[in-house]
Amino acid sequence: MRKVMKMSKNRGFLVLPVALTLMITGCSSANDQSAPSQPTQGQTQASSENLNAERVESVVKSVLGDDPSAMIVENEAMQQQLQMAKDVKASGGIKPEKCAQQMEDYTVSDLTGSVSATGTVTDEKLGKVVQVFSITDDDTLKKISHALTLKSIDGCKDVSVEQGGETLDATRQILPLDVKADQSLTMSTQLDAGGGQKLSSTVVQALKGRDFVIVTYQTGMEGPAELSAQAVELANKTFDEISASK
């Protein structure tokens, strides 16, 4: 039976690198595993274009299928995590400095103006994360749209990130792949996680109307090409499920 979680749990060795990879691609994600804080008041009300919490969660469950290891974080818990994540400096510990600045310019750190859910499937070979945000705040929507205009990371393809007192090296590239969305940004990352462990990942970030989808695939087994194809396919499937739910 699929588990629906109030807060995300530690799901194995791939979770931390997934969070790190999301950070160095320039998107925002709710992967904070600290104790929850209280959500703020005065959130923008959802419009008729937005999915409600039940439908967002249903989309995530549907695209993950019947995998018994799927872990679902529903909207209430997501809001708590997003509240904690919004003040985290995305570029912290990234070198060279110009690449840290690029991160600041193309990162949306506050996604609290949304109705959202996350689904994660992780085993010893593959980490897969699907995040769906139905954006309720116009300013957040504009910031996401701007972040997805990043077209080049020349001079910042190779970066290092300080994580837990260690320095991890990463090589990144933007992939010119088509997603069924108004805007999208797909990036692959090869991460040296230390101890001889090499991790490949692909993150697809895509916006269609008021719906923002992040799909992450990560593994130490397959190459970037295989991951990219799977990630784009799942992103497209997610948008198809969103359309069907409206």
Secondary structure per residue as TSV (DSSP state, phi and psi in degrees):
chain	resnum	aa	ss	phi	psi
A	1	M	-	360.0	136.7
A	2	R	-	-67.2	140.4
A	3	K	E	-97.1	132.2
A	4	V	E	-105.5	118.4
A	5	M	E	-103.8	142.0
A	6	K	S	-76.7	-31.0
A	7	M	S	-140.9	150.7
A	8	S	-	-71.0	148.5
A	9	K	-	-113.8	168.8
A	10	N	-	-70.2	120.6
A	11	R	-	-116.4	27.0
A	12	G	-	111.7	-176.2
A	13	F	T	-67.9	-19.1
A	14	L	T	-81.9	-16.7
A	15	V	H	-63.4	-49.5
A	16	L	H	-63.6	-47.6
A	17	P	H	-60.8	-34.8
A	18	V	H	-60.8	-46.7
A	19	A	H	-61.2	-41.3
A	20	L	H	-65.8	-43.0
A	21	T	H	-63.8	-41.3
A	22	L	H	-59.0	-39.8
A	23	M	H	-64.1	-43.0
A	24	I	H	-84.2	-1.2
A	25	T	H	-88.5	-17.1
A	26	G	T	103.0	2.0
A	27	C	-	-94.4	179.2
A	28	S	-	-117.4	146.4
A	29	S	-	-150.2	152.9
A	30	A	-	-101.0	85.5
A	31	N	-	-120.4	9.8
A	32	D	-	-64.9	132.7
A	33	Q	-	-112.8	19.1
A	34	S	S	-78.6	177.5
A	35	A	-	-66.5	145.9
A	36	P	-	-70.5	146.9
A	37	S	-	-104.9	172.1
A	38	Q	-	-81.4	133.5
A	39	P	-	-67.0	151.4
A	40	T	-	-77.0	161.5
A	41	Q	S	-90.5	168.6
A	42	G	-	78.9	25.4
A	43	Q	-	-63.6	145.2
A	44	T	-	-62.1	137.1
A	45	Q	-	-71.4	142.3
A	46	A	-	-69.5	143.7
A	47	S	-	-91.6	178.3
A	48	S	T	-66.6	-15.7
A	49	E	T	-79.7	-13.2
A	50	N	S	-90.9	146.5
A	51	L	-	-77.8	145.9
A	52	N	-	-84.2	175.3
A	53	A	H	-60.1	-40.5
A	54	E	H	-63.6	-40.8
A	55	R	H	-73.0	-37.5
A	56	V	H	-60.5	-46.2
A	57	E	H	-63.3	-38.7
A	58	S	H	-63.7	-38.7
A	59	V	H	-61.3	-47.3
A	60	V	H	-61.5	-45.2
A	61	K	H	-60.7	-41.6
A	62	S	H	-64.5	-44.7
A	63	V	H	-71.3	-24.4
A	64	L	H	-82.3	-13.8
A	65	G	T	70.8	-147.5
A	66	D	T	-98.8	19.8
A	67	D	-	-60.5	118.2
A	68	P	T	-68.0	-16.2
A	69	S	T	-90.8	-0.1
A	70	A	-	-63.1	133.7
A	71	M	E	-114.8	124.2
A	72	I	E	-110.6	129.4
A	73	V	E	-108.3	114.2
A	74	E	-	-86.1	176.1
A	75	N	H	-57.8	-43.9
A	76	E	H	-59.7	-45.1
A	77	A	H	-69.4	-36.7
A	78	M	H	-60.8	-41.9
A	79	Q	H	-60.9	-37.9
A	80	Q	H	-64.9	-42.6
A	81	Q	H	-69.4	-41.4
A	82	L	H	-64.1	-35.6
A	83	Q	H	-62.1	-40.6
A	84	M	H	-71.0	-35.1
A	85	A	H	-77.2	-21.1
A	86	K	T	-67.9	-23.3
A	87	D	T	-98.0	2.6
A	88	V	S	-77.7	130.1
A	89	K	-	-76.6	111.9
A	90	A	T	-63.0	-30.3
A	91	S	T	-91.7	3.6
A	92	G	T	-58.5	126.4
A	93	G	T	83.7	1.8
A	94	I	E	-89.4	133.9
A	95	K	E	-128.5	146.7
A	96	P	S	-67.5	165.9
A	97	E	H	-61.0	-37.5
A	98	K	H	-63.6	-28.4
A	99	C	H	-76.4	-32.5
A	100	A	H	-63.8	-40.3
A	101	Q	H	-65.9	-39.5
A	102	Q	H	-60.4	-40.0
A	103	M	H	-59.1	-44.9
A	104	E	H	-60.5	-38.8
A	105	D	H	-73.5	-26.0
A	106	Y	T	-123.7	37.1
A	107	T	-	-125.4	135.9
A	108	V	-	-105.5	106.8
A	109	S	-	-89.5	-18.8
A	110	D	-	-115.6	106.9
A	111	L	-	-115.0	24.9
A	112	T	-	-68.8	-22.9
A	113	G	S	-80.7	60.3
A	114	S	E	-156.8	163.4
A	115	V	E	-108.9	127.1
A	116	S	E	-146.7	163.6
A	117	A	E	-156.2	153.6
A	118	T	E	-131.0	139.7
A	119	G	E	-125.5	136.9
A	120	T	E	-131.5	133.9
A	121	V	E	-124.1	120.5
A	122	T	E	-137.1	130.8
A	123	D	-	-136.6	-166.3
A	124	E	S	-72.6	-10.6
A	125	K	S	-112.0	-37.1
A	126	L	E	-139.1	134.2
A	127	G	E	-111.6	130.6
A	128	K	E	-133.7	126.6
A	129	V	E	-129.2	130.3
A	130	V	E	-120.3	123.3
A	131	Q	E	-123.0	129.7
A	132	V	E	-121.5	126.1
A	133	F	E	-123.7	120.1
A	134	S	E	-95.5	106.6
A	135	I	E	-78.0	124.7
A	136	T	-	-104.3	-8.8
A	137	D	-	-113.8	124.0
A	138	D	H	-63.6	-38.8
A	139	D	H	-64.9	-39.8
A	140	T	H	-62.7	-40.6
A	141	L	H	-60.1	-43.2
A	142	K	H	-64.7	-39.2
A	143	K	H	-67.1	-39.8
A	144	I	H	-63.3	-45.0
A	145	S	H	-58.2	-42.4
A	146	H	H	-64.3	-44.0
A	147	A	H	-59.6	-33.1
A	148	L	T	-79.2	-1.5
A	149	T	T	-83.9	-2.8
A	150	L	-	-61.1	117.1
A	151	K	-	-114.4	-17.2
A	152	S	-	-143.9	139.4
A	153	I	-	-123.4	31.9
A	154	D	T	-56.6	132.1
A	155	G	T	85.9	-9.2
A	156	C	-	-131.3	23.2
A	157	K	S	-71.8	-34.2
A	158	D	E	-107.7	118.8
A	159	V	E	-134.0	163.5
A	160	S	E	-123.0	149.9
A	161	V	E	-133.9	129.5
A	162	E	E	-83.4	124.8
A	163	Q	E	-140.1	113.6
A	164	G	T	59.9	36.7
A	165	G	T	82.9	-1.7
A	166	E	E	-112.7	155.2
A	167	T	E	-106.7	121.3
A	168	L	E	-108.8	138.6
A	169	D	E	-100.9	139.8
A	170	A	E	-137.4	143.2
A	171	T	E	-118.1	128.3
A	172	R	E	-125.7	156.9
A	173	Q	E	-152.9	143.2
A	174	I	E	-83.3	132.4
A	175	L	E	-104.7	128.1
A	176	P	-	-80.8	70.0
A	177	L	-	-110.2	144.4
A	178	D	-	-87.0	132.9
A	179	V	-	-124.4	145.8
A	180	K	S	-73.7	73.7
A	181	A	S	-154.6	168.1
A	182	D	S	-70.8	-39.7
A	183	Q	E	-141.6	147.8
A	184	S	E	-154.4	157.3
A	185	L	E	-143.7	120.2
A	186	T	E	-117.8	127.8
A	187	M	E	-132.7	137.0
A	188	S	E	-105.4	147.9
A	189	T	E	-137.5	132.9
A	190	Q	E	-108.2	118.0
A	191	L	E	-113.1	128.2
A	192	D	E	-88.1	101.3
A	193	A	E	-85.6	3.3
A	194	G	E	87.1	162.3
A	195	G	T	63.1	25.4
A	196	G	T	79.1	6.2
A	197	Q	E	-92.2	120.9
A	198	K	E	-110.6	130.6
A	199	L	E	-121.1	132.5
A	200	S	E	-107.2	140.2
A	201	S	E	-144.2	155.7
A	202	T	E	-132.0	132.2
A	203	V	E	-120.2	122.8
A	204	V	E	-104.4	123.5
A	205	Q	E	-117.4	126.1
A	206	A	E	-145.3	144.5
A	207	L	E	-125.9	128.2
A	208	K	E	-136.0	113.1
A	209	G	T	63.1	-121.6
A	210	R	T	-104.0	10.7
A	211	D	E	-103.6	122.9
A	212	F	E	-114.9	125.5
A	213	V	E	-122.0	133.8
A	214	I	E	-122.3	123.2
A	215	V	E	-120.3	128.0
A	216	T	E	-123.4	129.6
A	217	Y	E	-118.6	137.1
A	218	Q	E	-148.1	139.1
A	219	T	E	-158.3	161.8
A	220	G	S	-103.2	7.6
A	221	M	S	-109.6	-56.4
A	222	E	S	-87.0	161.1
A	223	G	-	-86.4	172.0
A	224	P	H	-57.8	-37.2
A	225	A	H	-61.8	-45.1
A	226	E	H	-65.0	-42.9
A	227	L	H	-63.4	-42.9
A	228	S	H	-61.3	-45.4
A	229	A	H	-61.3	-43.0
A	230	Q	H	-67.2	-40.9
A	231	A	H	-66.3	-44.3
A	232	V	H	-64.7	-41.1
A	233	E	H	-60.5	-42.5
A	234	L	H	-70.7	-35.7
A	235	A	H	-62.4	-44.7
A	236	N	H	-62.7	-40.5
A	237	K	H	-63.5	-37.7
A	238	T	H	-63.4	-44.3
A	239	F	H	-65.1	-35.6
A	240	D	H	-62.7	-40.7
A	241	E	H	-67.8	-37.8
A	242	I	H	-62.1	-46.2
A	243	S	H	-61.6	-40.4
A	244	A	H	-68.3	-24.2
A	245	S	H	-85.9	-7.3
A	246	K	-	-94.1	360.0
